[in-house]
């Protein structure tokens, strides 16, 4: 029974290794931010250099990932202070004006 189990595990290991060795392209690494964006994000980055990649909103505050770094309300980004973090946007106070930055999917 042990030899059958070992043989089955060996076959699984070979199959997994074979798939990786075959050069399958899985695309973008899901654990990195800021790579392989879309046209809307590139256009937004062209204006101010800021790309809002994602937000996490919860009771007691939120987190925004901008240009690959994490920020919270009160942090300074591109010369503006983050005033609010919403589901699909971040509002900054920059040079006395409120500026809203949307996520890639936010419109």
Secondary structure, DSSP 8 states (H G I E B T S, - for coil): -HHHHHHHHHHHHHHHHHHHHTT----S-TT-SSSS--HHHHHHHHHHS--EEEEEEETTEEEEEETTEEE-TT-EETTEEEEEE-SSEEEEEETTEEEEEEBTT--
